[in-house]
């Protein structure tokens, strides 16, 4: 009897050991599976054009759902507020001075492409896809992607909102991209890991004189019975505060304001159209989430959403972006990763995040080493306190220059913002903590002389690292 008991005990122990190693191996396999990554980029979506960011009017339930279950950055910015440069910074993890994209015609160099996050992920075994507006140069690196749908086509700088589908029927760009996402997931969803980058045209206006917002017809009644409050700085006195070199009808931001927001009626209609375009993108996100559920890959798929730059919706008497105000340079950014620890999930992150952080963050998620030339940081590592959080960043804008788009550089901190219109050496200083609408330029206020000098010093430190020399800035004056 004792002998039989010993045999049973030995067999039981062996079984436990085998079970332990088998279970450990299974866990190891689960952990070693690389995540799928979907990066969604909206065009001109400003930081507060999302319900989760406190906007009580706009309807973005799917963005809000991802934000509430993930990480929602409260202070996300772009280092240059124009689509071509910002997109290059997203791809390469570099400031404009690093990626050398100063206009709409210049292509990324072969070295920049090789060190971009899609190319590095492809080399690491990822299936890569790109859908939408590439927005950098006229010869995009299609070879980096296993799946390619370029809505620009023919070297255009901006895709048209309305095109013809394969059956000759009119189709809106947002719907075209939505269908392409479904096609990509059908092809690669279960053959991962994959990294899909989607670049919406929405909510960018359709260029023209004046520009227009071309919405999907089934969204025309959204916000119909809502009155959009005018921004604080829509008061004409704020436009009048600008210096003479800036306050001209040749300033692009002013000329576009006239066609889109120049009357109360235009303001109501076009802000609503801007919101309608964003809600259209939100519905595509909802359909994408549904597809991930159907394929059974939701739990292993990370979704990142960001805007490529912000947008003036009448603030300071302007429409557009370019300049260093919050409406122009601050953007939405969320990261939904179902496998992040709970202490990071559902966290409204106060840390300052930049567009140059996207590439190293995506590479970190995939377990791929970021090149040393990347100037951004892995945001997850920052949230986990593995690296220090940033205290400020350098802002640079050079395209065209004055009088159409005066060139500008500056430094942004948590509480203050210093900007210098470098062609005129005109300085701005804003206390963005206590004056979030940037209504009062403190550069000539004696009470802020020490703060001004402190930020001037920091500005020149950052300029020495990230600024473009005058001879290279000249290349950015090519035709718009």
N, C-alpha and C positions, 0 to 999 in steps of 0.2 A: 504494500500500500504506500509506504514511504517512498519506495523507488518510483512508483507511478506518479506520486505528487511532485517529486523532484523533476521528472521528465516534463510534466505539465508546466512547472514553474520555469524551466529552461526554455521550453518552446514559447511560453508567454513572453518571456524576456526578449527572446530573439525577435518575436513578432513586433514587440514595442519598438525595438531598435530599428527594424526594417521600416516600420510605419513612420518613425521619427525621420529617418533619412529620406524616405519617399516623400513625406510631407514637406520636409525642408527643401528637397529638390523641386517640388511643385511650386513652393513659395518663391524659390529662387528664379524659376522660369517666369512666374508671373511678374516679379519685380524687374527681370531683365528685359521684358517686352517693352520696346520703346513706344512712347505715346504718339498718337496721331496729333497733328497740329493744324488748326485752321486759323489763318490770320485774315481778319476782315478790316478793310480800310475804306472809310467813307471820305468823300471829297468836300471839304469846307464845312464839316460838322463841328460847330463850336462846343465848348465844354458843357454849357448849360442846356443844350438841345437834346435832352434825355430826361425822362421822368425820374430816373434814379439819382440824377444830379440836382433835383429840386425843382424842375420845371413842372408846374401844375397843369399845363395845357397840353403839351405834346404827348401823343400816345405812342409809347415804345415799350409795350409789355414784355417782349422777348428780350430786349436789351436789359430791361430792369430785372428780369428773372435771372439772367446770367450774372448780373452785377450782385444781386442779393446772395447768390450761392458761391460767389468768387471773391475777387479783389477789385474794388472800385477805387481808382486813384483820384484823389480830390485835386491834386496839383500836377497835372500832366501838361507839358508844353512841347512846342517845336522850336528848334534852334534857328530855323529860317522859315518864314511864313509865306511860302509859295510852293505850289505842288511839285514842280520838277525837282527842286533842291530837297524838299522834305522827304520825298519818296526815295531819292538817292541816299539820304541819311538813314532812312528806315532799312534799306537793303544792305547798306555797308557798315552801319554802326558808326558813321563818321560825320563830323561837321562838314559844312560846305567846303572849307579849306582843305579837308582831307579827301573828299570824293570829287572835287573840281567840277561839280555840276552847277554852273552859274547861269544857265539859260535853257531854253526849251529844245535846242537843236543838238547840243553836245551829248554824245553817248558815253556811258560808263566805259572806262578803260578795261582792257582784258584782265589786268591785275585786280581791278575793283570787282569785276564780275566773278573771278575765281575765288575772291575772299568774301563774297556776299553770302548771306545765310542760305538761300536756295541751293547754290552751287556746293557749299560745304555739306549740306544735308544730303544732297544727291550722291556725293562722294562717300558718304557714310551709310549708304544703302536705302535712303528714303526715296519713295516715289514723290515727285514734285509736280505741282500744277500751278498754273497762273490763269486767272480769269479776270477780264475787265480792262481798265485803262492803265497801261504800264506807266506812261507819263514821264519817261526819262529818255530824251534823245529821239532819234528817228529810226534806229536799228536796234530794237530790243533783243536781248540775248535769249532767243527762243530755245536754243540748244540746251539750256540749263533745265528745261522743263519737260516732263514726260507727257504733260497735258497742257495745251495752250489754246486759249481763246482770247484774242486781242481785239477789244472793241474799238480801238482807234483806227487801225488799218490805213494803209496808204500814206503813212508818215504824218497823219493829222495830229495836231497837238491836243485836240479835244474830240472825243467821240460824239456823234449825234445822238440825241435821246431817242429819236424815232428812226428805226431802220426796217428792213424787210427780212422776215424769217425765210427759211428754206422753201416755204410754200408761197412766198410772195405776199404774205400778209404783214401789215404794219405791226411792229412790236416795240415796246418801250425798253430802254437799255436795262433797267432794273429787272424786268422779266427775262430778258436774254441771259443775264448773269445768273438769275435764279435757276433757269433750266440747265445751264452749263454746270452749276454746282451739283445738281442731281445726277447729271451724266457722269461727272467725275467720281462721285461717291459710288455709283453703280459699278464703275470700272475698277476703282482702286480701294473702295471702302473696306473690303475684307482681304485685301492683299497688301496690307500696310507693312511697316509704318509709312504714312504719307504726310506731306506738308503741302497744304493748299493755301495759296495766297489769292484773295479776292479783292479787287479794287473797283468799288462802285463809282460811277460818275455822280450819282446823287450824294448830297443835294446841291451840287454845283449848278450855277445858272448856265443856260445855253448862250454862248457868246453871240453878241449882235449889237445893234445900235437902235434901241436899247437892248440890253440882255433880257432874257426871259427865263422863267422857271417852267419847264415842260413836265407836267405831272401825268401820271397814269390816269386815264379817264375814270376808273372806278374809285378814285380818291377825291374827286372834285367836291363832294359834299362834306368831307372831313373838315371840322373846325368852322363850318358855315355860320353857325349861330354864336360863335365866340368872338369877343373883342380882344385883340392883342394889346396889352398895355404898351405905350410908347416908352422907350428907355429914358432914364434920367437925362442923359447927355444928348438927347435928340433936340433939346432946346437950342435954337440958333446961336445963342451966346457962346456955346462951346466951340462951334465952328469958327466963330469970330475971334476966339482966343488964340488961334494958331498964328504964327508969324507970316509975313507977306509971302515968303518963298514957298510956303506950303498952301496957303489959302488962295488957290487959283482954280479956275475952271478946267485947266489942263491936268490937274491932279486926278489921276484915274479914279481914286476912291470917291471924289466929289462928282465927277461926270457920271459915274455909274449910279451914284445915289439919286441923281435927278431922274433917271429913267425907271428906277425900281422903288424908291421910297420918297420921292420928291413931293408927294401930296399924301394926306391922310388915307385916301382911298387906295393909292398905290401901296402904301405901307401895309395896310391890312391884308390886301390880296397877296402880296408877295411874301410876307412872313408866313402866311398860311400855306402858300405853295411850297415854301422851304420846309415847313413842318410836314406837309403831305409827302414830299419826296423821302424824308427820313422815315416816316411811318411805312412807306413802301419797302424800304430796306429792312425795316424791322420784321415785316411779314415774311420776307425771304429768309431771315434768320430763324423764324419760327418753323418754316418748312424744312430748313436744314437740320434743325434739332430733331424734328419728327423723323427725318430720314436716318439720322444716326441711331435713333431708337429702333427703327425697323431693322437696321443692319446689326443691331446688338453691339455697337462700338462706342456708345455714349461714354461709358465709364473709362475708356482709354483714349478719349479725344479731348484735347485742350483747345479752347477757343479764346482768341484775343481780338478785341475790337478797339480801333483807334481812329481818330480823324487826322487827315494829313495836314490840316491847319484850321484855324478858326474862321470867323466871318463877322464883319460889321453888319448889323441889321439896323442901320440908321444911327448908331452911336457916334457921337462927335460929328454928326452930319456926313457920315461916310457909308459906303458899301464896298465890300471886298475884304482884303486882308493886308498883308505886306508890313504894316507898321507895328511897333512893339507894344500895342495895347492888349489888355487881357482878352478882349473879344477876338483878337486876331491870332494870338500865339498860344492861347490855352485851349486844350482839346479834351474830349472824352477818352478814357482809357480803362478798359476792364480786362481782367484775365480770369477765365473760368477753367479751373483744373480740378476735376472731381477727386483727384488723389492727393491734393495738398493737405497738410495737417490742419486740424480744426482751428488752431490758434492763428492761422493766416486766412482761412476761408472766412467769408462774410465780414470782411475787414475793410472799413473805409480808410484806405491808406492815405496818410497826410504827407508821406515822403514825396519829394520832388522827382518826377519821372519825365524822361525826354524821349523824343522819337529815336534818337541814337541808341537808346537802350533796347529797342525791340530785337535787333539782330542778336546781340549777346544773350538776351533772355531766351529767345527761341533755341539757340544753340545749347544753352545750359539745360533746357528742358529735354533736349534730345541726347544729352551726354556727349556733346561735341565741343572740343576746345575752341574758344573764340580766338581769332588772330589778335596778336598784340596791337595791330594797327587800329583795331576797333576802339573808339573813344568813349563808347557808352558802357554801361554796367549791366550785370545780370540783376534784374529787379527782384527776383525771388531771393537771391543771396543777400540783397540789401534788406529785404523785409525780415529775413532770418538773422539779421545783425552779423552776418559773416563778413560784410564789408561796410564801411561807414556810409551813412546817407549823405547826399550832396547838399551843400548849403547855398549854392548859386550856380548860374550857368551863363555862358556868353551868347548873346543874340547878335545875328548878323543878317543884313539884307542889302544886296547890291544891284539887283536886276533893274535895268534901264536907267535908274538915277533920275535926278531932278531935271525939269520940273514935273515930269509925269509921275514918277515914283521915287522921291528923294531917298538916297541911300542912308542906311542907319546901322549903328552898332550899339551895344549896351550890355549891361549886366543885370540879371534878375535874381533877387534873393527872396526869402520867404516873406519879408515884410516891406521891402523897398525895391524900387525899379529905377535904374539910371539908363537913359537913352541919349545918344548923341547923333544928330543928323550931320554926318561927317563932311558933307560938301559945304556946310555952312557953320560948322562947329556950334550948332544950336543944341543946348542941353535941356533935358527934362528929368525931373526927379519927382517920383510919386511915392507916397506912403500907402501902399496897396493894402496894408492891414486895416487902416482906419479910413481909407478913401478908396474902396474897391472899384469905384466907377472912374477913378483917375480924373477927377474934376479940377484939381488944383496942382499946377506945376510949382514945386517948391524950390527949384534950382536957384532962384534969386532971393529966397527967404533967409535972412541972417540966422534964424533959429536952427536952420538945417545945414549950416555951413560945414560943420564937422562931418556930418553924414555924407554930404556931397563930396567932400574931399576924400573920405574913406572909400566911397564907391568909384570915384575917379581913379584912385590908385589900383583898386581891384580890376576895374575895366582895362587899364593898360597892361596889367599882368596877364589877363585872359586874352587880350588882343595880340600880345606877343606870341601866344601859343596858337590861337585859332583864327586870328584875323587874316584877311586876304591883302596882299600888297597892292598898291594902286594899279600897277601894270596888269595884274590879273583881273582886277575889278573891271577894267575897261572892256574885257571880253563879254561881260554881262550886259553891255549896252546894245546888244543885237536887237533886231526888230521883234516886237511882241507879236 
